[in-house]
């Protein structure tokens, strides 16, 4: 069961033609995970004996917020493989996913790919790769990727840079309908001399040479000359037991160039919800990353703006953080979410 919206590429590839090409019995579901109640997904897994469950990190974090007693009320023993897609999954959510949904026995494939690549490119191989919570690990057989700096020089292990694909692959995009100039400018111009595809994502190889995707390059903040990814700050926030989900953006700041503004959703069992918790969270980020990464503001909110495929729309949160009029909200599940953010 791939839980993506069927209109997005994950839906095309892993709801429609992927399963059909492999003669697989597939669950197709249209609806929200809390209708008629929060047991909906687990009811479906239990009723139909779902063996592979492929969803987004943001939904895993939503399940964390609702509490483990909901999945614990169901027999999920049919599951043999869990998948994550859409954005980097933070280690805390990875562990919860494996322990609570997977019964601490199922492999997790944390997959990196894009609409433009047409299929999964970087992922652990279940039963083969010794995984690390939060790491995409390595390109699949036949796929080649590099981590490079702005000039295209390959980076040593431990350094963050730009993720590029340096060899052709099956299912690669061949153009943008009616706009080939945009196709070249968007994906190929930056490293045209080398002939590399630039994905628009940042990544790093750790000291073991395993690959970690850090999120969109435009989600990297420049704080007092230091490049800090939204993903690492969000991961530090979600590492706190009282936080179910977090979204971080960089907002203009006269002193530091950009300052970190965070929006967090608390778990149902969060002991504190006030100023003391906010101070604690700021200290946690300072300790986990660096005092430079300490958020300027942390807003506790009841919900975050998400697309139907489960991605958080940080662009719109940036508008909120900088006091601008909101951009296009047409792809959101619930455009009224900003009313609850304002109240929160």
Order of alpha helices (4+ residues) and beta strands (2+ residues): alpha-alpha-beta-alpha-alpha-beta-alpha-beta-beta-beta-alpha-beta-beta-beta-beta-alpha-beta-beta-alpha-beta-alpha-alpha
